[in-house]
């Protein structure tokens, strides 16, 4: 048991080394900011629901349950300890505010999950399910087939907690980030050359397709937010501007670092940095710089094909 948890700690440390310390601190800062905004809801049951949603989703989708069940390790106890560690901020919050019912609900859920062996494996939907998406927008077809459950869960979360502006903003931001992950895999050279368009025209066409689909899938969040929280229209306008600008940066950055069939996971940090530059005005010049740089590099990269 102790050895396994020590291995977990080493895994986390290795992830930090791969990301680099400054990137790791940046991501930790984002997580801390997200937690602070969630706790700002001041609704114990809303916070409880969000936390249980993520803990249960994590347990039902983790792929190591079968492996651990075949080892002599006390896998139920391992799950309980891991989820208790992940739940510490929420347990401390409920304890400080003496919200004992949510506190015990988290503890009971953690204990019961330790004995749940059921595993959900999300299967890609058949391509016909998204046949209405043009074939040349393959990023969205592939992304939605694999990760449609996340989209559905965000919609459900937004509908259930539509009265809480923080939850709607969180769903809005998470969906913006989610859509950007569709562009973290480079296609082959042949597929890229099929368009037979000049570099500039190709980039803006890709960004336009991204914008249209992004607007379509974010529309339910727009409607819920502006109907129920019109007093926060300034926040809504900022998020809409981000929804309009991020597609350009994501597309430009993809082709700025494009090489045939490579993973572009490293671009995710730049996507987050560009997103944060809109939330923090003093970082806005950095966001504009990243956008212009990505565009110039993408043009140069495409012109060498």
WOTALIN-V36121 format. One record per pair of residues at least 4 apart in sequence whose ideal C-beta (glycine too) atoms are under 6 Angstrom apart, sorted by the first residue. I is the first residue (numbers start at 1). J is the second residue. D is the distance in whole Angstrom. If there is no record, write none. Layout:
[[I,J,D] [I,J,D]]
This chain:
[[1,74,6] [4,73,6] [4,78,6] [16,24,4] [19,23,4] [19,24,5] [23,269,5] [35,89,6] [37,166,5] [39,93,6] [41,46,5] [41,47,6] [41,164,6] [41,166,5] [44,99,4] [44,102,5] [46,161,6] [46,164,6] [48,102,4] [48,105,6] [51,90,5] [52,56,6] [52,109,6] [55,83,6] [59,113,5] [60,120,5] [61,120,6] [64,68,6] [65,119,6] [68,73,6] [68,75,4] [69,75,6] [76,114,4] [76,115,5] [79,114,4] [80,110,6] [80,114,4] [83,87,6] [83,110,4] [84,110,6] [87,91,5] [87,106,6] [94,99,4] [94,102,5] [94,103,4] [122,149,5] [124,145,4] [124,146,5] [125,129,4] [125,145,5] [125,148,6] [130,141,5] [130,144,5] [133,137,6] [133,140,5] [133,141,5] [137,209,5] [138,142,6] [139,143,6] [139,182,4] [139,183,6] [140,144,6] [140,182,6] [140,213,5] [143,147,6] [143,182,3] [144,148,5] [154,171,5] [154,175,6] [157,171,6] [158,168,6] [158,171,4] [158,221,6] [158,224,6] [161,167,4] [162,224,5] [162,228,5] [165,229,4] [165,232,6] [168,224,6] [168,225,5] [171,221,6] [172,221,5] [172,239,5] [176,243,6] [179,214,5] [180,250,5] [180,271,5] [183,250,5] [183,254,5] [184,264,5] [184,265,5] [186,258,5] [186,259,6] [186,262,5] [186,264,6] [187,191,4] [187,192,6] [188,260,5] [188,261,6] [189,260,5] [195,202,5] [197,201,5] [197,202,4] [199,299,5] [199,302,4] [199,303,5] [203,298,6] [206,251,5] [207,247,5] [207,248,5] [207,251,5] [210,214,6] [210,247,4] [211,247,5] [214,218,6] [214,247,6] [218,222,6] [223,227,6] [225,229,6] [225,236,6] [226,230,6] [226,236,6] [242,246,6] [242,278,5] [246,250,6] [249,253,6] [249,274,5] [249,291,5] [252,256,6] [252,294,4] [252,295,5] [252,298,5] [253,267,5] [253,270,6] [253,294,4] [255,298,4] [255,301,6] [255,302,6] [256,294,5] [256,297,4] [256,298,4] [257,264,6] [258,301,6] [274,287,5] [274,290,6] [277,283,4] [277,284,5] [277,286,5] [277,287,3]]
